[in-house]
Structure formats: structure tokens, C-alpha cells
């Protein structure tokens, strides 16, 4: 029986870090200056892992979060096949859940803000 690894590879670690930045960190001018603009799969494949975070954050602004997630998923599968793919999917699901929780909390705590302009 083969030994199952428990630590993420450097590539997996970079992709997970990129996911966390995509969901939890605002895009800064420094991110936009450092970003490589992505207009398709070939552009994304050419990005070095060191430049992935600002490029994905810029892609989120240009094309939306789900397009950025799609490209990250392709890159993850390219590097790992489906090995540990559930880690990626679970992390995305957890981050999406946190967004919904935060929206729910803000609606309950600040109802006048959430209903402003609806009357």
C-alpha cells in the first residue's frame, strides 16, 4: 500500500493561499500593479506561482470570482490530477459559507442598511 501524504505540496499551498487572498483580502493598488492580466487559459498557464495572488485578485475584478475559481481549479487539477481535490472544493465551500454568514449577520445587526431604498 502506498504511503498517503498529509502535507500539501508547494503548488497546493500556493493555490490555497491564493484562494484565501481572493476571499479575505481587498484588492490593493500594489496588487493591480503586480498583476499579470488574464484573458484566457493560456495567460493563466503562463503565470508563475509567485505572481498568482495579485493576478487572481485582478482577474476577480475583471471577470468575477467564479471565473477566477474556474482558472484556479484548472491549475490545481493540472498539477495534482484529482489527488486531494476535495481539499480545494471544501476550502471554496467554506469560504463561500463565510460570505453568506457575514451577509446574514450584517442584515440582522444593521437592518436599516439592508432595507434602505426598498420602500
N, C-alpha and C positions, 0 to 999 in steps of 0.2 A: 504494500500500500504506500502510495506517495505521501510525503510529508506536506501537510497543508500549512501555508504561510499565514501568519496572523498580522503582520505589519504591511501597510500599503507600500507600494513601490514609490520611488521619487516622482514618477509620472502621475500615479494616482493621487499622491499627496498634493501635487501642484493643481490638479484638476479639482480636488476637494477644496483647496484654499481659494481657487477661483470662484467656485460656487458660493462659498461663504462671503466673499467680497461682493459678488453680484447681488446677493440678497441683503447684506447687512451694512455695506459701506456706501456712502454717497459718491457720486462721480465728481472728481475734482478737476480743476484746470490742468493739474500735473498729469492726471490720467489721460486726458484728451491729448495733451502734448506728446505723451509717450506712446500713445496707441497707434497700432497699425490698423488702418481702416479695412474692414472686411466686407466684401461684396459678393462672396461666393465661397464654395468649399475649397477651391484652390488657394484663395487668400488665407483661409483659416489654417489649412495644412502647412502653409509656409511660416506661420508664426512660431517663433521659438518659445519654449515654455517660460522663459524668464520674462517675456513680454505679454504673456497670456492675460494676466489680470486686467491691465488697463485696456487692452484690445477688446476683451469681452465686455467690460463695462461700457465702452464706447459703442459696441455693437448693440448693447441693450438700449441705448439712447436712439441709435439709428434705425434699428429693425425690430425692437421689442424683446422682452425677456424670453419668450418661448423660442424665438429663432436662436438666441444665444444658447439656450439649453440644448436645442437640437444639435448645434455645432459641437458643443462640449460632449454630448452623448456620442456623436460620431467619433470624436477624437478618443474618447475613453474606450469605445469598442475596438477601434483601430489598434490601440496599444495593448489591450487586455482581452480581446475577444469578449466572451460573456463571463469570464472569470471575475467573481465578486461584483457582478453588475448590480446586484441587489443593493450594495452599499451606496452606489450612485443614486439609484432610484429612491432609496429610503431617505437619503440626505435631502434630495429635492422635495420629497413629500413632506418631510419635517419642516423645512424652510417655508414651504407654501402654507402649511398649517399655522406656523407662527405669524405669517402675514394676516391670515384670517382671524386669529386670536387677537392681534393688535387692533384690527379694524373693529372687531366686536367690542373690545374694551373701550375704544375711543367713542363708539356710538353710545355705550352705556354711561360713560363718565361725562361726555360732552354732548348730550342730546341736542342742545340748541345749535351746535355747529353742524351736526349731521343732518338736521332737518331744515337748515337755513335755505331759503329760496324755494321751498317746496309748497308753500301755501299760496 
